[in-house]
Every structure is written in structure tokens, then in C-alpha cells.
């Protein structure tokens, strides 16, 4: 239901159990009297919004699958998803969860100052399928503005990373345009949380799957990518996050390994003693 809310707010409301497809079209004049667009519940915004309304996602989940013009603010507990483009700044205290399968969500910049959360799922090793925003394999939040981060992330910003398997290298997460690395320093102080897929015994639910906390080691870096084609034109250069996961052997494996090394050392010691006796 679309209704006129309070304080010049045009509100799109519905039940949290339903998803609706809507198109925000027309000019600002056609929505005269309103200066903010608000969503509550679960919605999918499609096609093009040319009104330049600021949008507040106050509850539930809103998917941005078209092109939207205007800043987006996500309230605490709310989430935005989708594979479209937001010509504006994404901020607030909620969560950004690009795509759905997973996919690629594009924005001009992000403002993390109100403890914004970022969620990324990775289902394929190596690079995402850049040209398939709806099903890229690895989630990407593509920031194409000259200032991709309004400010650097801090420890109050969680970056939650959900991986399909260990002992692999993945590319995804943030992607920033340009030949200069504007990524590494801006995410360095965030709180990174790593999870590994376990639909049998996992206790952490995300996007229809179960995960465990990953207890192995993760090597992170920023990778220069050239010619990534996002479907609306190739980006000459940009930086993306890269993660290499390495499992830690189970305790029983360490015991067996140490036992084997001890036996080897013992045998070498005996061989040394025998050689010494022959020399004498």
C-alpha cells in the first residue's frame, strides 16, 4: 500500500510476509508535497526512480533491482539487497546485503558513520561473474563514485563474510572504481567476521543457508582488477577485496603429525648413534 505518511513522507507499507514489485516512475512534480520515500516490510523496487527522493528503509528488507536516484538510509534492523544501482549515498544503522543469489549492488558511495553493517556471500572460488549482477556467484558492493567512502569504516562496522568452502581464494565484497587504491585503508579497521557453510550442523542462518564460525586463518588483501564488465560498461580499473581461507587441522591431526615427527627424529637419532659407533 502506498500512502501519504506524516511530515511529507510517502510511505510504502505492507506485511513482512509478502514481497511486492513496484516501479517508482515519474517526476518530482508528480509527487508534489512529499520529500521522502519510506518502505516498511519486504519490497522490491524495479525500473527507474527519477524523482531523486531520499529513501528510508525503516524495517524489513527492500531489494533495489532497478536504478534509483537519491540517498538511501537503512534503519537499525532493516536490510537492503538487490542487483540494481543507487545513484546516491547508502548509509544508516542497518545492513547492506548485495544481491540475492548472491549478486552485485552498485551505489555512488557509502556512509558507515552510523555503524552500518555489510554482509557478503561467496559461492564460487576466484572472481565474481562481473557481468551477471543478478547471479554473480560472489556478492559485491560496487562503489563507483570518486569518494566511495564518506569516511573510513571503524570497529563498529561489521563486515560479515559467508564462504562456501575453505582452502580457496575468493574475490568480492567491496569493489571501488579507479586506479588508486581507495579500498584498503577505508576498510582496514572494520570488524571482519568469517563464516563457513555447514547446512548439516551450522547454527548461524544467512540467506537460506546455515553457517559455522570459521576458525581457520584468513589472508585478506586488495586486488587490482582491470576491465571488469558490470553489464553497463567495463570499468577500466578498480580494486576488490580478496580472501584466502586456510583450515586449521583438527587436534587429532596435530597429534598424529607430532607423533610422526617424533618417530622420525627417534629413527634419525638411532641412525646417528650407529654411524658414530662405526666411526670409532
Residue, then its C-alpha position, 0 to 999 in steps of 0.5 A: x500500500x502506498x500512502x501519504x505518511x506524516x511530515x511529507x513522507x510517502x510511505x510504502x507499507x505492507x506485511x513482512x510476509x509478502x514481497x511486492x514489485x513496484x516501479x517508482x516512475x515519474x517526476x518530482x512534480x508528480x509527487x508534489x508535497x512529499x520529500x521522502x520515500x519510506x518502505x516498511x516490510x519486504x519490497x522490491x523496487x524495479x525500473x527507474x526512480x527519477x524523482x531523486x527522493x531520499x529513501x528510508x528503509x525503516x524495517x524489513x528488507x527492500x531489494x533495489x533491482x532497478x536504478x534509483x536516484x537519491x540517498x538511501x538510509x537503512x534503519x537499525x534492523x532493516x536490510x537492503x539487497x538487490x542487483x540494481x544501482x543507487x545513484x546516491x549515498x547508502x548509509x544508516x544503522x542497518x545492513x547492506x546485503x548485495x544481491x540475492x543469489x548472491x549478486x552485485x549492488x552498485x551505489x555512488x558511495x557509502x556512509x558507515x558513520x552510523x555503524x552500518x553493517x555489510x554482509x557478503x556471500x561467496x559461492x564460487x572460488x576466484x572472481x565474481x561473474x562481473x557481468x551477471x549482477x543478478x547471479x554473480x556467484x560472489x556478492x559485491x558492493x560496487x562503489x563507483x563514485x570518486x569518494x566511495x567512502x564518506x569516511x573510513x569504516x571503524x570497529x563498529x562496522x561489521x563486515x560479515x563474510x559467508x564462504x562456501x568452502x575453505x582452502x580457496x581464494x575468493x574475490x568480492x565484497x567491496x569493489x571501488x572504481x579507479x586506479x588508486x587504491x581507495x579500498x584498503x585503508x577505508x576498510x582496514x579497521x572494520x570488524x571482519x567476521x568469517x563464516x563457513x557453510x555447514x547446512x548439516x550442523x551450522x547454527x548461524x542462518x544467512x540467506x537460506x543457508x546455515x553457517x559455522x564460525x570459521x576458525x581457520x586463518x584468513x589472508x585478506x588483501x586488495x586486488x587490482x582488477x582491470x576491465x571488469x564488465x558490470x553489464x553497463x560498461x567495463x570499468x577500466x580499473x578498480x580494486x576488490x577485496x580478496x580472501x584466502x581461507x586456510x583450515x586449521x587441522x583438527x587436534x587429532x591431526x596435530x597429534x598424529x603429525x607430532x607423533x610422526x615427527x617424533x618417530x622420525x627424529x627417534x629413527x634419525x637419532x638411532x641412525x646417528x648413534x650407529x654411524x658414530x659407533x662405526x666411526x670409532 
